[in-house]
């Protein structure tokens, strides 16, 4: 019976991982550490060209070569340099993630400078909420015809939080937490519509919040991206989880049904009473795929909500397969998603065939998290093609950072702008951050390390870490160091650090993921058996084979690609150089007849 069960489990695993006949090509997926250096280079670009050592924070408008460009006040004609408050929080995010990946504490200094500028000049102390644009000295900028500082633009009310919460995750800084609470309380007190049947965040408000209008994509999907998921993961507060699921419900109940009423994508704009507005038919492909990313994250926070998974599948399947004439959502020739498409005609609008930097990020994150959930090989290919195109073409290897827009082939730069009111080191570093975590923990199931800087406290601190949403018991802490020394005071399964009074410093926390399906493969776990290196480019070394009588290696379809009997050897070195890049399983048959299976990745 045990032998039959083993065969069944292994057969199920091979089908389950039939992921793929698709072979991943991107080095940034197969070797996630490459993303760390990529993020470091981005951070250095912004320090070199955009940081303001006089007033703090970062200048917003940076051209292709790193030059700061100026604005002209439409009322006075005076030229000035701008510091978008939107970009300050985005730099706060990007530099916080740069520290978490590299451990270089100077990036926390720059994150603090960006966020301090936001705190000092961006908050409306009279009415609550955030302003959008400022001049270099922090003066609120009313010098352009489009002036969202005259009201409360919902985009900034949500996005202001993204850098704040990420920085709090990295530091547990009490001052940052106060601003996080301020911002969260503001959107929940002023922007949430609690009317039964109309629940959701309003899109925009007047300066004093006396009027609120509209609902739609930004106030729902971007709300998940910027604060709803992060606030729950970082604090584990039930109220934040409730809001996250409410927003995911809005997507399922409001947006997904509208996919059947247009030719492609879904309408993004609605009235306060959720009446669809089709006055604008140009649809964002990046927004569409981002919706699948947010649904995947919500699902992994509550896997009973299978409707979230189903909705994400509907979005990604349309993304992959939609084509009308010469127009498609996905570029099946060069890889990655296009930029925008007309929802009613299905044709590209102006710039619709661009390869846009943040849309390509969604082309990786949305499919990769849903590949982890579903094991659909198309999603793996989408993630692989997107990051492959991004790293090959979008990264400016000469001047640094990433281009804004390219032609479909990636050979013509259509916009080389490095920074503007919205583009900072947010999307570029978010791409690297999640490429590292998702590739390591969702795909390769190899350890991933992050750095945290927690100040000492007079009382004991218990800090729970949740870097990604994942099913219960599938992620745990493998090891921790404090200022380079071994730190053993942690609960691996709950991922909680127990920090003694007056103890603090820089923590390096290594996480490891164990998917439920893989944890069931090995009937008799054998800790004596060691395999390294994983992943490998050529050879794999196996130690602890004293009780193993046979070794075989199969690909993900179950085809045996290597077999050898073991005649009492304690170790074995196997040459895998002839194998294609991909996932393989080493099956070790014990002398007792039981089998232990380990997953390996060939680069």
N, C-alpha and C positions, 0 to 999 in steps of 0.2 A: 504493500500500500504506500509506503514511504517513497519507493522508487517511482511509482506512478505519479504521486503528488509532485515529486521533483520535476519529472518530465513535463507535467502540466504547467507548473509555474514557469519553467524555462521557456516552454512554447509560448505561453502568454506574454512573457517579457519580449520575446523576439517579435511577436505581432505588435505588441504595445509600442515598441521602439522602431517600428517599421516606418518610423520617422523616416526611415528613409533609406531609401534609395537615393535620396539627395545627399550629396557630399558637400559639406561646408568648406568654403574656400577662404573666407576672411581670416587673416592672421589675428585680427583684433578679437575674434570670437575664440579661435583655437588657442591663442596665447593672450589671455586677458590682461596680463601685466603690461602689455604695450599701451593700453589705455591710460596707464598712470603717467607715463612720460608725455603722452599727448596732452593730458590735462595740465601738466606742469608747464609745458611750452606755452599753452594758451594763457595761463596765469601770468607768465613772465612778459608776454606781449602787452597786457593791460597795465602792468606796473611800469613798464618802460615808456609807453606812449600816452596813457590816459590818466594816470594818477595825478592829483593836485596836492602837492605837499604843503601848500599855503592854507587853503580852506578845507582840505580833506575831501574825500569822495573822488569821483571819477568823471572826467569830461565825457560827454555823450557822443559827440559827432566826430568820428575818426574815419579818415579815408583809407583807401587800400594800402597805403604806405605807412600809416601810423600818424599822419598829420592831423592836428585838431582843426576842424573847420568852424567858421563863425556864422552867426545869425545876424540879421538886420531887423531891428525893432520896427514894425510896420507903422507905429504911431509916432516915433521920434526920429527914426532913421539911424539911430546909434547902433553900432555893431557890438556884439557881445558873444561870449561863449556860454554854452548851455550845459546844465547838469540835470538830465532827466531824473526825476525821483523814481520813475519806473526802473531805470537802468541801475540805480543805486542798490535797490533790493536784489536785483538780478546779479549784480557783482557780489553782493553779500552771499548769495547762494553759491556762485561759481567759486569764490575763494574759500568758502567753508568746505565745499566738496574737494577742492584742491588739497586742503590740509588733511581731510579725512583719508585721501588716497595716498598722499606722500609722507605725511607726518611732519612736514616743514611748517613750524609755528609762525613763520613770517606771514603766511597766507591768512592766518587768523587776524593778524594785525591789519591787513588790508581789508578783510571782511568787516572788521570793526569800524574802520574808517568810512566805508561805504554806508554801513547801517547807521552809524552815528550821524552822518549827514542827513540821512532820511529821518531819523528821530528828531534832530534839532530843527529841521526846516520843513519837513513834509507833513506834519500832523496839524490838523485844524483843531486847535485847542478850544475854540468856541463852540464848534458844532459836532466834533468827532469826525473821523475819517481822514483820508489822505488826499493831498494835492498830487498833481502829476508832473509838472515841470518847474524847474527853478533855474536861476542864473548861477554863475560860478561862485558867488558869495552867499548863496542860499536864498536870495530874494526870489519870491514867487514870480514866475515868468508869465506876464500877460502881454508879451510883445509880439504874438503871432495871431493871425486871423482865427485859426482854430485854437480855442483856449478852453480846454476841459477843466481848468482851475476854477471856472465860474460855477461849477456844480460838483457833484460827486459821481465821477465816472466809475461805473461798476468794475471795469477792467482793472483799474488801479486799486480799488478797495480789496480785491482778491489777490492781485499779483504782489501787492506790497508785502504780503505775508510770506511769500515763498522763500525769500532770503532769511527772514526772521526765524522761521521755524527750522530751516536747515541749520542755521547757526546755533539755535538752541539745542538741536539734536547733537551737534558736535561738542558743545561746551556746557550745557545745563546752566548757563549764565543767568543769574536771577534778574538782572536788568533786562536782558533780552526777553526773558519770560514775561515780564510786565508788559512789554510792548506787544508781544504775541497775544496776551490776554486782551489788551486794549483793542487790537485789530480784530480779533475773533469776536469780541463782544460787540464791536461796532457793526460788523456785517450781520450778526445774528439779531441785534436789537433793531437796526434800522432797515435792513434789506430783506429779511426773510418774510415771506407772505405765508401766514399760518392759516389762511382761510381754507376750510375743508373743501377739497376738490380742486384747489388752485395752488397748492403748496409749491414753493420754489423761491429762489432769490430773485428780486427785481433786478433789472439790468442797470438802471441808473437812478440817481436821486438829485434833487436840488441841493444847493449849498447847505441849507439848514435842515434837510431831510423832510421838509413839509410836503414835497411831492415825490412820488416814485413811479417809474414807468418801465414797461416792457419786461420780457423774460426771454431766455434763449440760451444759446451755446455758451457764451462766456460766463454767464451767471450760474451755469450748471456744470459743464464739463471742465472748464478752467477752474471752477471752484474746487473740484476734486483734485485736480493737478496741483494747485497752489497751496491749498490748506486743509481740505477735508480729510484726505488720506494721510498726509504727513502728521497732522495734529493728532489723529488717532494712533498712528504707529508710535509716535514719540511719547505720548502721555498715557495711552491705553484707557482714556476716559470713555465711558459708555456714551455720553452725550455726543462726543465727536463721531463715534461709530454710527450712532443713530442718524446724524446728519449726512454722513457719507452714504449710507444706504438709502436715505431719502432722495439724495441727488441721483444715485444710480437708478432708483425707481422712476424718477422723472425721465431719464433717458429711455428706459424701456417703455414707459407708458405714453410719452409724448413724442419723442424723436423717431424711434424705430418704426412705429406704424406709418409715419409720413414718408418713409422710403417707398411705400407702395403707391404714393400719390404723385411722385415725380419720376422723371426718367432715370435719375442717378443721384446718389448721395441722399441727404435729407435737408429740409429747410432749417435754418438756424435762428430765425427771428420770429418772435411771437409777441402778442399783446400781453398785458398784465393778467388777462383772463385766459391765456393760452390759446388765443386764436391765431392761426398761422398767418404770417405775412410773407407774400410772394412778390413783393415789389422789387426785391433784389434777387436775381436768379443765379448769380455767380457763386458757386460753392467752393469751399476750401477743402481740398483733398487732405491736407494736414489735419484739419479739424475732424474730418471724418475718421481717419485712422486713429487720431488721439482718443476719440470716443471709445474705440475698441480697447485701447490701452487702459483707460479709466475703468471700463467695465471689467477687464481682467483683474485689476487691482482690487476692485470692490468684491469680486467673486472670491478671491483668495483671502479676503478678510472675513467672509462668511460663505462657505462652500455649500450651504443649503440653498443659496439663491442661484439655482441653475439657470434662471431666466437671464441673468447677467452674462453667463457663458454663451447661451444661445444667441443673445443679441450681438455679442462680439463676433461670433462665428458668421452671422448674417452680414455684418459690415465687412469683415475681412474677405469673405468669399466673393462679395461684389467687387471689392477692391482688386482682387486677383483676376477675376474673370471678365469684368465689364469691358466691352469694346463696341463702338459704333463707328463704322467707316474707318477713318484713320485715327480716331480718338479713343483713348483708353485711360483708365486711372493709373494702371501700372505700366511701366516701360519694360516690356518683355525683351527688348533688344539690348538696351544698355543697363538695365537694372534700376530698381528704385521707383518711387511714385513720382508722378508729375505734380504740378502745383495747384491748378484749379480747373474747374469744369462747369459749364452751364447746366444747372439742374433740370431744366425743361427741354433743352435741345440736345443735351449730351455732348456738345462740341466744346472745344477749348475756346476760352475768351482770350483777351490780350494777356500775354505772359503765362498762359495756362500750361504750356509745355516746359516752363522753367523747371530746373532742379533747384529747389529752395532748401536752404540749410536746415531750417527747423522742421520742414516737412519730411526730409530724409531721416531726421532723428525719430519722428513718429513711425516712419517706415521700419525702423529697427525695434523700438521699444514695444509698440503695439503687437506686432506679430510675434516677437520673441516671448513675451509673457503668455500669450495665448497658445504658442507652440508648447510651452511648458504644461499648460492646462490640458490641451487636446491631443498633443503629439501629431498634429496635422503637418505633413511634410511641406505643404505649400507655404505655411507660415514660417517655417524654418528657412526656406529659400528666400522669402521676402525679407526677413531680418538680415540674412547673409548678404543679399544683393544691395540692400540699403547701406549697410555699414561699409561694404566693399567700395561702393561708389563714393560715399562720403569721404572715406580716408584716402582714396586714390585721387579724387578730383577737388573736393570741397576745401580741403586743407591747403592753405597757401604755404608751401614749403620754402618760399623765398622770403616773404615779409612777415610771416607768422599769422596765427589765428585762421579763420575760415572766411571764404567768400560768401556773399549773401545769395547770389543766384548765378547759375550756369545754364548753358544750353543743354539739350537732352544728352549729348554725348560727353559733356564735361570738359570739352576742349575750349569753349568760348566763355569768357567771363562776362555775364550780362550786367552784374552789379558786384563791384569789388568792395563795397562799403563794409567796413569792419565794425563800426559802431554808429548807432543813431538813437532816437528816443526809446527804442525798444531793444535793439540788438546790443547785447553786452556779452559777458562771458557765461551767461546763463545756459542757453541751449547748447553751446559748444561743449561746456564742461559737464552739463547734464548727460549729453551723449556719452562722453568718456566714462562718467561715473556709473551709469547703468550698463554700459557695455562691459565694464569690469565685473559688476555684481551679477548681472543677469547671465552673462556667459559662464562665470564661475559657478554660481549657485543653482541656476535654473537649467543650464545646458550641460556643462562638463561635470557638475557635482564634485568640484575640487574646492579646497579651502580658499577663502577670501578674507583679507585682513583690512581693517579700517582703524583709523586713529581717532581718539577722543581726548579732549583736554578738560578735565574736571578739577575745579578748585577745591581746596580743602574746606571742610565745614567743622564747626564745633561739635556737631552731632553726626551720628552714623548716617551714611547715604546708601540707599538701595536703588540702583539705577538699572532699569530694564531696557535692553537694546533690541530694536526691531528694524533692521536696515531695509528689509523688503517684506511685502506681504507674502505669506506662505502658509500652507496647512499646518495645523497643530502637530508638534513633535517632529516636523521635517527639517527644522533648523535649530542648531545648537552651537554653543561656544566650544571651540576646540582648545584654545589656549589664550592666555592674557599675559601681557607684560606691563609693568608700571615703570616708566622712565628707564626702560631697557632691562629691568630685572623681573624675574618670574613672579607672577601675582596669582595666587591660588584661591583667593577668596571670591569665588563666583559659583553660581548655579548654572551648569551647562545647559540643562534642559529648558529652564525659564529664561535663559540669557540675561541673568541679573548679576550685576557686580555689587558686592557688599564692601563698601569703602569705610574704613574705620574713621572715627573722629580725628580731625587734624591731619588726615591723609588725602593727598591729591597729587595731580601731575598728569603726564601724558600716558594714556593707556593705548596699547596696541592690542586689538581684539581680533582674533582669528575665528571666523565662523565656518561651519561645515554643514552641508545640506545632505539629507538622506531621504530621497523620495520613497513614499510608501511602497511602491512596487518593487524597488530594488532591495528594500530592507527585508522583503519576503523571500528573496532568491536563496540565500544561504541558510540551509537547514541547521547547520552546525557552524556557527561563526568560529573562526580560528584566528585569534589575534597574533599567533606566532608567524603567520604568513605575511610577508611584506613585499609589496611591489613598488618599484621606482625606476626611473622617474615617470610621473604621470602629470600632464601629458608627456608623450615622448616623440622625438623626431626619428629615432632609429632603433635603439635597443631597449629592452625591458629586462630588468633584473628581478628575479624572484628569490626570496630568502624564506627559510623555514619549511622546506619540502620533505622533512624526514618522514612524515606520515602520508605523503602523497605518492600514488603509484602511476598516475597518468595525467598529462596536461594536454589540453586542446584549446584552440582559439577559434571562435566563430565570428562572422560579421553579424550585422544587425538583422539579416534575413535568416540566420541560423546555419548558413553555409560554413563548413569547417575549412579554415584556411591554414591550420597548423595542428599537428598531433605529435606527441612524443611520450614514450614510456619513461618512467623515472626509476632508475635502478639504485635507489638508496642515496642519491645525491641530496645534499642539503640546500643547494642553490643551483640556479640555472640562469643563463643569459641568453635571451632569444632575440634574434635579428628580425625586426619588423620593417626594415627599410623598403622592402619590395611591396608592402601593402599600401593601398590608397589611403588618403586622409579620411578619417572618420572614426566612428565608435565601434569598438570590438569588445567581446567578452572572453575572459580567460576562465576556463572551467577546470577546476582542480579536483580530481577524483581521489578521495582518501582511501587508505587501506581498508577501512571499515565499510566502504561502499558508498558512503555519503559524498555529496559534492558541495564544493564552495565555488561560487561564481563572483568574479570581480570585473568591473567595467574599466576599460582603458580607452584612452583617446590617442589616436595617431595623428600627429601634426603633418 
